[in-house]
Amino acid sequence: MALRPGRRLMAAAGPAHQLAHNENPFGPPAEVRAALHEAIAVTNRYPQFRPDELTGLIAGWQGLSADAVAVGQGAGGVAHDLFRAVLRPGDNVVCTAPGFDLYPMLCEMTGTHAATVDMAPGGRNDLTGLARHIDDRTRAVVLCNPDNPTGTLTGWADLSDFFARVPQDVTIVLDEAYVDFAPEFDAPAPRERLDAWPNLMILRTFSKSHGLAALRVGYALGSPDLVRRIRRHQLPFAIGQFQLAGVRAALAAQEEVKERVAQIVAERERVRAELLRRGWSVPRSHANFLWLEGAERPQLALDALTRAGIAVRHHPGRGIRLTVGDKAANDAVLSALHRV
């Protein structure tokens, strides 16, 4: 089945290729478009007071009871509610640097301290360093897996060893926004993980593999106690009919979603192989982006990409996170970097 990338709707002054936000390059499947169009007819009505229907859909899909699922405005929205639920001003949150920009922002919003640990060589999470940073003020540990911004993956055995070093009164936030791009991840099903680690909260999103970034739907899988605490901080009527209709249709289109993910992964490997051939340091990625390591050369790359109208995420002195786009965007990247 041939898949066409989504149309780009940008201002004339915007970048020709937006590769800074790890967006899915494909437009929504036909089933999702039809469902969203149909949902227009009920925009005069309020959605459910609490998003019970959406929660039930996700719970059934993940093989969990509804009381183990919290939904919100993207994974970031659920993380915001989780931080408000488990943290108090002055608490510590241990996380990797560089990491997902949201978590330091959430620390600032909640009056907590981001106790950061530099990534290990090869763009990996330093699990030993993270464990050493846990102290009596620590109330949460954040781990992105696959990692953001490097795309590296930590296996389940290493994660389990790390979890065993985290006190039970510290919430483990395992951000799995990109896990669908890593079918080789060897973790057990969510139910088994949550039974083993009651202080674990798994965050996921429909923004990446399902391509519903504009709908802002994320969810958390955790113990009923943690989920109850999150829900106390959530506004009623927060999940609208478009979000419900879009997710329902996306779940019914799983085969097409998987095919699109496979195409993105194939493009990821093609671009990485070419970059490696040209001498770039690019760790193996398990997400929908690549990480160009280093300080000096990525700055030259950033200049070349900017001149070519390609927007990427630059971490000064660290490297560049480069979203895998459609073939035209990826070829534009390779062409721009050919001169560096």
N, C-alpha and C positions, 0 to 999 in steps of 0.2 A: 504494500500500500504506500503510495507516494504521499509524503506529508509536506505541506507548504508552510514556511515560516509565517508568523503573524505580521501584519502590516505595522509599520512604524508610524506612530502619530507623534510628531515632534514639531517644535517651533523651528523656523528656518535657521535660527542662530544656534540650535542645539547640535549635539554631535551626530555624525552620520551613523555611527555605531555605538549604541549604549551598552557597554560591557562592564559597568561598574557595580551593578546591583544583583548579579547572579540570577537574572530573570530567565525564565524558560523562553526560548526564541519562537516557539510555536503558539499560534492563537488557540483559543479554546476549541475542543472537539465540537462537532456539529450538535451532538446531544446537549452539551452545555449551553451553546448559543440558543438552541430552541427552548431550553428550560428557562433561561434568563428572560427571553422574549415573552414567554407565557407568564412569568412572574410579574410583568409590568401591570397586568390586569388587576392585581390586588395591592398595589402600592398605596391605596387609600386606607388600608387596614393595618393595624398594628401587628407586629409579629408576636410570637409567644412571649409571655411575661418572663419566663425562664426558657432557655433553649433546649427543652427536653427532647424534642424530636431530633434535632441535630446531634445531641449527645448520644441518644439511642442508636442513631445510624453509625456513628464512629465506634461506639462500644461494641456493637455487633460485628463490625468489620475487624476490630482488633481482638475479638474473643474475650472481652471483659464485661463486667457488670457496669451499668450506667453510673454507679456511685464511684467508679474509679476513673472517670473521664471529666475533665473540665475544658470548656471551649471558650474562645475569646477572639479579640481582634488581632489575628495573626499570632504566631508563637510569641512575639514580643509583648502583645497585650496580655497573654496568659502569664508570661514571666513577670510583668509589672504587677499583676494581682498577687502572684506568688511572693514576690519580694515584700509587698505590703503585708502579707499574711504572716510571714515567718521572721521578718527582720524588724529590729528597732534601731533608732538612731544610735550611732556609736558601734554597732556590730561590724564585724569584718566579713567580707566576701572574697574568697580565694579564687583567682582565675588566672588564665594565661595571657601574656602580652607578647606580641599583639594578638588581639582576639576580636570577637564580634563587638562592634562599637556600642551596641545597645547596653551591655552589662555595666560598664562604667557610668553610663547615663542613668541607669536605674539606681545605681549606688548613690549618685548625686541627688536624685529625686527622693530617696528614702533616708538621706542623712547617714548613710553607711560608708564604710571605707573599702575600696577595692584594693586588696592585697595581691598584687600581681607578681607572677613568676615568669621569667623569660622562657620562651620556647626552647626546647632542646635542639641540638643539631639535627638538620634534616627536616626542620619544620614540624617537629613532633611535640606533643604535650609532655612536659617534664613531670611525670607522676610522682616521682620521689620528691622533687622540689615543692610540688603542690601539697603533698602530705606534710612536709616539714613546716609549711607556713600555717598550718591549722593550729590555732591557740585557743585559749579559753574565751576569747571574744568572737571567734568564728562561728557563724550560724548558717553559712551556705558555702558550698563549693560548686563552681561552674566549670563544666567540661564540654566542649563542642566535639562531637565525634560523628561523622568526619569533621576534622578541624576546620574552623574558619579563622584565618584566611588561607591556610596552607593546603587543605584537602587531604591531609594524612589521616590514616585510620589506626585506631588502637583496638587490638583484638580483645575478645571477651575475657580471656584468662587474665590479661594484664589489668583490665578494668575491675574485675572481681577482686584481685589482690589489692588494688587501690581502695575500692569500697570498704574492704575489711579494715583499712587504716583510718577510716573516717568515723568519728564518734556518732552514736545513734541520734544525738540531739542536733546534729548538723545535717541540713538538707542537701542532698546531692542533686544538682540540676544537670541532667544529661541532655544537651541540646542535639537532637538528631534531625535537624532541618534538612540535611542532605542525604539521609540514610538510604533513600530509594536509588541513589546513584552508586551504592556500594552493596550489591547483592552478595558479595563475598563476606560481608560482616557475619561473624559466626556466633552472634548472641542468640540466646534462647528467646522464645516468644515473650511478649511483655508480661503475661500473667506469671510465668515462672520467675522472671526478674523481680517483679514487685513483691512476690511472696518471699523471696530471699532477702530483699532489701527494702524494708518499709519506709526508710528515709529517702528513697529514690524517687525523683520526679523526671519523667521522660517528656521532653518538649518536641513537638513536630508541627508541620505546617502544610497547607495545601498550596502555598505560594510557589514552590519550586518544581517538584516533579509533576504536579498536576496543573501547573501554569495558571493558578487562580490568584496571582499576587494582588490584583486590584480589588478582589472581594474581601481580603483581609480575614482569613479564617485560619486559626491555629488551634492546637489542642494539647492538653497535658494528660499523661497517664501516670497515676500514682495511687497511693493508699487512700481509702475512703476518708480517713482523717485529714490528710493533706488537701484532698479535693474539697471537702467541706470548708476548710479554712480559706481556700481560694475563693469559693463561691460567695462568701460573706462580703467580699470586696468588689463584687461585680454588679454593675448597674442592670436593672431590668430592661427588657426590650432591646438588648444590645446586639442581638443577632437577627438580621432582617431576612425578609423572604428571598432576596436575591442570593444571599449567602447559603441559605438552606437549599434552594433550588439548584444552585451551582454545584454544591458538594454532592447532593443526591445524584445528579447527572454524572458527575466526574467519577463517583464510585461505581456507577453502572458502565463506565467506559474504561475500565481498568486495562483491558487488552491494548487499547489504543495508547493509553498513558505509558504502558510498559514499552510499546514500540517506539514511542517518542524518546523515552529515557535511553533506550538502546542506541538510537541515532545520536543523541547528545554524547553518550559515552564513546561512541566510535569517533566522533569529531574530536573529543577531548584527547583520545589516544593519538589520533593523526597529528594534531597540532603539537602535542608534547614531543612526539617522535621527531618532528621537524625542528623544534627548538633545541632538543638535545643534540641533533646532528650539527646544529650551528654553534654549539658550545655553550648554550645557556644551562644554568643549574635549575632544574625543575623537578621537585619531588614528585613521586607518583601520587596522583590525585584520585580520590574516591568520591568526588563531588562534581558539580557542574562548572568548575573553574580550575584554573592553574595558578601556581605560585612561582613567580620569577624571583629567585633568591638574590640577595646581595645588596650593596649600598650604591656604589658608583655606577655600575652598568645599568641597573634599573632606572636610574635618573636619566641616562641617555635614552633608554627605551621609552620612558614617559614622554620625553620631548618629541621623539619621533612619532609616537602614537597620537599625541595631541595635535601635531601638525597634520596628521592624516585624518583628523576628525573622529578619533576613537577614544571614548571615555572609559577609564579603568580606575581601580581603587589603588591608590598609592599609599604605602606605609613608609614614610621617609626614613632612610637609613636601614630599612628592613627588606623591602621588596615590593612587588606589584602583584595584586590579585586580579586575574584576568578571566572574566566570564567566558565560557564557551558559548558562542552564539551560533547563528546559522552559517552555512558554508561561506557565503559571501563575506560576512563579518570576519570569520576566521582567516580567510584568505587575505583580507585587508590587513589584519594584524601581522601575518607572516610577511606580507609585502613591506609594511612599515618597518618591521624589525630587521629585514634583510639588510638595511643600510646602517645598522648599528654594529 
